[in-house]
Amino acid sequence: MDLRALHLCTSDAWGGLEMYACTLMIELRNAGVAVVAVCKPRSRAESFLLERGVEVHHMPNSRLVSPAGIRCLRALVRERGIDVVHVHYHRDIWPASLALRGDAVRRLILSIYMGVPAKRDPLHRLIYGRVDAIVTSSNDLNSRLPGLYSVPPSRVRFVPYGRPLERYTRDETKRASIRALHGVEPEDLLVGTMLRIDPGKGVMDFAESFSYIETHLRSGVVYMIVGEPTRKGDARPNESPFEQRCEAYLRELEAFVASQGPGARIRLVGFQDDLIGYLSAMDIFVFPSRDELYSLVVLDAMGMELPVVAAAAGGNLAQIEDGVTGLLYEVADSRDLAAKVSRYLSDPGLRRRHAGAARVFVEKTHDMKKTISSLLEIYSNRPRKPGIAGKG
């Protein structure tokens, strides 16, 4: 395949968006696409891609729009013979759109990974008017995007998140070592979550639910919270890398756990790179986010055949079929969350049935091979006005 794609992801964070964007780049390269990336210097995205042999470039500055940034992108597109520019981070659509104005051959693709507000003013119409395809994993968002962004429905495309199914095998060695590292006994049932420590993610809802677990079950249960606060876009030297409100939320969470006494069975373990290892260590997965567009880590937990308890909001309603592939609870209701967790704790058969159905759901709807095939079809679509401008 003779396709060359320039991917933009200048986010300083390293969460689901960034991990997924970088994973897509690697999978596209494996499918035969020549991949070039633009990342923020010294970001986790840059190091991830460099370690895997991807050519990475930087913008000349961090401003939203600058003549130098536009010239930089135009030069990259020309010198690398780029066919498609694929934007993953919302700020990057500005320089990408302006750099490709007047170029009717190269396609501009925008992936949206979270909910968005309306952007219908003349300036946003100009920016989004150049976009050839907007890609999301949410049918609900797609139905609203033409009104939010004033783009024709024909340019809005649904592409389910792809997950590498071959990775989803429980690692018993890592399960034992991670549980031992955090003081979880072999016979304990480990109920875990993985998400950013952010007020909107409902982490405190999860922590507070522990005390509402049915008394006769609680002594054999451990809670684990994997994650760190949201990172700032531009932290100064010797300054905390985390957003102030999220770091304050972490302090509240730590204080709550400390208030439970020295025998507290809630573990705060910070961010962990070993996704498969930590999911292998868990017996039940909880996703308490109060409004998520569509969660990658929920798909990962389902792929690992973990029973999932999730807040009945946002994309969780599309991902989890209540009573079939998982259990839903009332948003922000720690007592209801505990009740649903207790159902799983007391019924191993229910855990197995829901976990098995969850794995089948991921296999049917989120196979990475199908996702890459859909993206290649979008990449290869003819431009809106062919023949007006050539490469170079």
C-alpha positions in Angstrom: 0.0 0.0 0.0 1.4 3.4 -1.1 -0.1 5.7 1.5 1.7 8.2 3.6 0.0 9.6 6.7 1.1 12.5 9.0 -0.4 12.1 12.5 -0.7 15.0 14.9 -0.9 14.5 18.6 0.8 17.3 20.6 -0.9 16.5 23.9 1.4 16.5 26.9 -0.8 13.9 28.7 -0.6 10.1 28.5 -4.1 8.9 28.9 -6.5 6.8 26.8 -6.6 9.4 24.0 -2.9 9.5 23.6 -2.3 5.8 24.1 -4.9 5.0 21.5 -3.7 7.5 19.0 -0.2 6.1 19.2 -1.4 2.5 19.0 -3.3 3.4 15.9 -0.2 4.8 14.3 1.7 1.6 15.0 -1.2 -0.6 13.7 -1.5 1.5 10.5 2.2 1.2 9.9 1.9 -2.6 10.4 -0.8 -2.4 7.7 1.6 -0.8 5.2 1.0 2.9 5.8 4.1 5.1 6.0 3.6 6.9 9.3 5.1 10.2 10.3 4.1 11.9 13.6 4.1 15.4 15.2 4.3 15.3 19.0 5.2 17.6 21.8 8.9 17.4 22.7 9.7 15.1 25.6 6.0 13.9 25.8 5.1 10.3 26.6 3.6 10.1 23.1 6.9 11.0 21.5 8.9 8.5 23.6 6.4 5.7 22.8 6.6 6.3 19.1 10.4 6.8 19.0 10.9 3.5 20.9 8.9 1.8 18.1 10.8 3.4 15.2 8.3 6.1 14.2 9.6 9.3 12.6 8.6 12.1 15.0 8.7 15.9 14.5 7.9 18.9 16.6 6.0 22.1 16.0 8.3 25.2 16.2 6.2 26.6 19.1 3.2 25.7 21.3 0.9 28.5 20.1 -2.5 27.4 18.8 -1.9 29.1 15.5 1.3 30.6 14.2 2.8 31.3 10.7 5.8 29.2 11.7 3.6 26.3 12.7 1.7 26.4 9.4 4.9 26.6 7.4 6.3 23.6 9.4 3.3 21.4 8.5 3.3 22.4 4.9 7.0 21.6 4.6 6.5 18.2 6.3 3.6 17.4 4.0 5.5 18.3 0.9 8.9 16.8 1.8 7.4 13.5 3.1 4.9 13.2 0.2 2.0 13.0 2.6 -1.4 11.8 1.4 -3.4 12.1 4.6 -3.1 14.3 7.7 -4.8 12.7 10.7 -5.4 14.9 13.8 -5.9 13.3 17.2 -5.6 16.2 19.6 -8.2 18.9 19.3 -5.8 21.9 19.3 -3.9 20.4 16.3 -6.8 20.9 13.9 -6.1 24.6 13.7 -2.6 24.5 12.2 -3.5 21.4 10.2 -6.6 23.0 8.6 -4.8 26.2 7.8 -1.8 24.4 6.4 -4.0 22.4 4.0 -6.1 25.3 2.8 -5.9 25.5 -1.0 -4.7 21.8 -1.1 -7.5 19.8 -2.6 -5.6 16.5 -3.0 -4.5 15.7 0.6 -7.2 14.5 3.0 -7.6 15.9 6.5 -9.1 13.5 9.1 -10.1 14.5 12.6 -10.6 11.9 15.3 -12.7 13.0 18.3 -12.4 11.0 21.5 -14.5 12.9 24.0 -17.7 15.0 24.1 -17.5 18.5 22.5 -19.4 21.7 22.7 -21.0 23.6 19.8 -18.5 25.3 17.5 -20.6 27.1 14.9 -19.0 30.6 14.8 -17.5 31.8 11.5 -13.9 31.0 12.6 -14.7 27.4 13.5 -16.7 27.0 10.4 -13.6 28.0 8.4 -11.4 25.5 10.4 -13.8 22.5 10.3 -14.9 23.3 6.7 -11.5 21.9 5.5 -11.9 18.6 7.3 -12.7 15.7 5.0 -13.9 13.3 7.6 -14.6 13.4 11.4 -14.2 10.0 13.0 -15.7 9.0 16.4 -16.6 5.8 18.1 -20.0 7.1 19.3 -23.1 6.9 17.2 -24.8 9.3 19.6 -22.1 11.9 19.1 -22.1 11.4 15.4 -25.8 12.1 15.2 -25.2 15.5 16.9 -22.0 16.5 15.2 -23.5 18.1 12.1 -25.4 20.5 14.4 -22.4 21.1 16.7 -19.8 21.7 14.1 -21.9 22.7 11.1 -20.5 19.9 8.9 -22.5 17.7 6.5 -23.5 14.3 7.8 -21.6 12.7 4.9 -18.3 13.8 6.5 -19.1 12.2 9.9 -17.9 8.6 10.2 -18.4 5.9 12.8 -15.4 3.8 13.4 -15.4 1.6 16.6 -12.4 1.7 18.7 -10.1 -1.2 17.8 -8.5 -3.3 20.4 -5.6 -5.8 19.9 -7.5 -9.0 20.9 -4.4 -11.2 20.9 -3.1 -9.2 24.0 -6.1 -10.2 26.1 -4.8 -13.2 28.0 -4.6 -13.3 31.8 -1.0 -13.4 32.9 -0.9 -15.6 36.1 2.6 -14.7 36.9 2.0 -11.0 36.9 -1.3 -11.5 38.7 0.5 -13.1 41.6 3.4 -10.6 41.7 1.2 -7.5 41.4 -1.1 -8.7 44.1 1.8 -9.5 46.4 3.4 -6.1 45.7 0.2 -4.4 47.0 -0.6 -6.7 49.8 -3.5 -8.5 48.2 -3.8 -12.1 49.4 -4.3 -14.9 46.9 -7.8 -15.6 48.3 -8.9 -11.9 48.3 -11.3 -10.6 45.6 -9.6 -7.6 44.0 -12.1 -4.9 42.8 -10.2 -2.4 40.7 -10.5 0.7 38.5 -8.2 2.4 36.1 -8.7 6.1 35.2 -7.5 9.6 35.7 -7.9 11.1 39.2 -10.3 13.8 38.1 -13.5 15.0 39.8 -15.6 14.1 36.8 -14.3 10.5 36.8 -16.2 9.6 40.0 -13.2 8.1 41.8 -14.4 9.1 45.2 -17.8 7.4 44.4 -15.8 4.2 44.0 -13.7 4.6 47.1 -16.7 5.5 49.3 -18.6 2.5 48.1 -16.3 0.1 49.9 -18.0 0.8 53.3 -21.3 -0.1 51.8 -20.2 -3.6 50.6 -22.3 -6.2 52.4 -20.6 -6.8 55.8 -20.2 -10.5 55.4 -18.4 -10.0 52.1 -16.2 -7.0 52.9 -13.4 -8.8 54.8 -12.4 -10.7 51.7 -12.3 -7.7 49.4 -9.6 -5.2 48.4 -10.2 -2.1 46.3 -7.5 -0.8 43.9 -7.3 2.6 42.2 -4.9 2.8 39.3 -4.2 6.2 37.9 -2.8 9.7 38.4 -4.3 13.3 38.2 -4.8 15.0 34.9 -1.5 16.5 33.6 -1.0 20.1 32.7 -0.3 21.1 29.1 2.8 23.1 30.0 4.2 22.6 33.5 7.1 24.9 34.4 10.4 23.5 35.9 10.0 22.6 39.6 6.2 22.9 39.2 3.7 20.0 39.8 3.0 18.4 36.4 -0.7 17.9 37.5 -3.7 20.2 37.1 -4.4 21.9 40.5 -8.0 20.8 40.8 -7.1 17.2 40.1 -4.1 17.2 42.4 -6.4 18.6 45.1 -8.9 15.8 44.4 -6.1 13.2 44.8 -5.3 14.8 48.2 -9.0 14.4 49.2 -8.9 10.8 48.0 -5.7 10.1 50.0 -7.3 11.7 53.1 -10.4 9.6 52.8 -8.3 6.4 52.5 -6.2 7.4 55.5 -9.4 8.1 57.5 -10.3 4.4 57.1 -7.6 3.5 59.5 -4.4 1.4 59.3 -6.3 -1.7 58.1 -7.9 0.0 55.2 -8.3 -2.2 52.2 -8.2 0.5 49.5 -5.0 0.7 47.5 -4.0 3.9 45.7 -1.2 2.7 43.3 -0.7 5.6 40.9 -0.3 5.3 37.1 0.9 1.9 35.9 2.2 1.1 32.4 1.4 -2.6 32.7 -2.3 -2.6 31.6 -2.5 -6.4 31.1 -0.7 -7.1 34.3 -2.9 -5.0 36.5 -6.1 -6.2 34.8 -4.8 -9.7 35.3 -4.6 -9.0 39.0 -8.2 -7.9 39.3 -11.4 -10.0 39.7 -14.0 -7.3 39.1 -13.6 -4.0 37.2 -15.4 -0.8 38.1 -15.7 2.3 35.9 -17.3 5.1 37.9 -16.8 8.0 35.3 -19.9 10.2 35.3 -19.9 11.1 31.7 -17.6 9.2 29.3 -18.0 9.3 25.5 -16.8 5.7 25.1 -14.2 4.1 27.4 -11.1 2.3 26.1 -10.2 0.8 29.5 -13.7 -0.7 29.8 -13.2 -2.4 26.5 -9.8 -3.7 27.8 -11.4 -5.0 31.0 -14.2 -6.7 29.0 -11.6 -8.2 26.6 -9.7 -9.6 29.6 -13.0 -11.3 30.7 -13.5 -9.2 33.8 -17.1 -8.5 35.0 -17.6 -4.8 34.8 -19.7 -2.5 37.0 -20.1 1.0 35.4 -22.0 4.2 36.0 -25.2 4.4 33.9 -24.1 7.4 31.9 -22.6 8.4 28.5 -20.9 5.7 26.5 -21.2 3.2 29.3 -24.8 2.7 28.2 -23.7 1.7 24.7 -20.8 -0.5 26.0 -22.5 -2.3 28.8 -25.7 -4.2 28.3 -27.0 -4.3 31.9 -27.4 -7.8 33.2 -25.7 -9.3 30.1 -22.2 -8.0 29.7 -22.0 -6.2 33.0 -23.9 -4.2 35.6 -24.9 -0.5 35.6 -25.4 1.6 38.7 -27.0 5.0 39.3 -24.5 7.7 38.6 -22.7 9.1 41.7 -24.6 6.6 44.0 -21.9 4.8 46.0 -24.5 2.7 47.7 -25.9 1.4 44.4 -22.4 0.8 43.2 -21.7 -1.3 46.3 -24.9 -3.2 45.8 -23.9 -4.1 42.2 -20.3 -5.1 43.3 -21.8 -7.2 46.1 -23.9 -9.1 43.5 -20.7 -10.1 41.8 -18.8 -10.9 45.0 -21.5 -13.3 46.1 -22.1 -15.0 42.8 -19.1 -16.4 40.9 -21.3 -17.9 38.3 -22.7 -14.4 37.4 -19.2 -13.0 37.2 -18.2 -15.8 34.7 -21.3 -15.4 32.5 -21.1 -11.6 32.2 -17.3 -11.7 31.7 -17.7 -14.3 28.9 -20.4 -12.3 27.2 -18.3 -9.1 27.5 -15.4 -10.8 25.7 -17.7 -11.9 22.9 -18.9 -8.3 22.6 -15.4 -6.9 22.2 -14.4 -9.6 19.7 -17.5 -8.9 17.5 -17.4 -5.1 17.6 -13.9 -3.9 18.4 -11.4 -6.0 16.5 -8.4 -3.8 15.6 -8.2 -5.4 12.2 -11.7 -4.1 11.3 -10.9 -0.7 12.7 -7.7 -0.4 10.6 -9.6 -1.5 7.5 -12.3 1.2 8.1 -9.6 3.9 8.5 -7.8 2.8 5.3 -11.1 3.1 3.4 -11.5 6.7 4.8 -7.9 7.5 4.0 -8.3 6.3 0.4 -11.5 8.1 -0.4 -11.2 10.5 -3.3 -10.7 14.1 -2.3 -13.6 16.5 -2.6 -12.1 18.4 -5.6 -9.6 16.1 -7.2 -7.0 17.5 -9.6 -6.8 21.1 -8.3 -3.5 20.7 -6.5 -0.8 18.1 -6.7 1.7 16.8 -4.2 4.7 19.0 -3.8 
